[in-house]
């Protein structure tokens, strides 16, 4: 359910901000830069709340608190976020939405994910595990097939043959997967090897916010001056260096030698790639008004 929420929140946030600011404006760049900054700052702020509850009350309150918070924000959002921004795009309406493709794709991914994770709990010898896995794979294949048969597909198959799309998506996938691994195992390392308390552990991850602020400020300054692929390259290099530093960390209490610089550098990966990747794939002229960024192309 968390994945569904995040999957709905991010693209809709992109769309609302893209329509709320003038096309190719500095304000739009700044808005998207701070949207990208939500990734590291959200991890630290959420971790701070959870750690405080874990130390003072019970870890369960970390989940209860954010469940209540999300409920309140969901209600408030309905009233304060515009239901529509700008004029409707030509040729688009809710009746053309690909409901069949959406159901096939989401159902396939849910079944595949459930079966794959359940196998580690009950083992592959349970018939329902591999049965659900097979059904999930078939649904994903059916989704891919349906995208070439409907007029307005959710994920057009032609995207994969578009110049630059596959390399960018592949790089983004590996980069963000490595960032998730970095956050999880760095936190576990601090808690288990350094034997730190939860609040101390989250305090040691604060360089993520410092590095994120620096990356956000830098991208606001250089985004219109530096070619998009160079910024994207820096983001991938940041993923590499941060994870490489943590791979060499020793069973040692030395925080400043590895963890501090790793947190400071790795955060430029998600910040810059989140902001810059849409610019590597410029949209057709008819959709320029909803394109997020003002970028420089060589």
Secondary structure, DSSP 8 states (H G I E B T S, - for coil): -HHHHHHHHHHHHHHHHHHHS-TT-HHHHHHHHHHHHHHHHHHHHHHHHHHHHHHHS-THHHHHHHHHHHHHHHHHHHHHS-S--SS--TT--GGG--HHHHHHHHHHHHHHHHHHHHHHHH-TTSHHHHHHHHHHHHHHHHHHHHTTTSSS-SS-GGGGGSTTHHHHHHHHHHHHHHHHHHHHHHHHHHHHTS---HHHHHHHTTHHHHHHHHHHHHHHHHTTTSBHHHHHHHHHHHHHHHHHHHHT--SS--TTTTHHHHHHHHHHHHHHHHHHGGGGS---GGGGGG-----B--
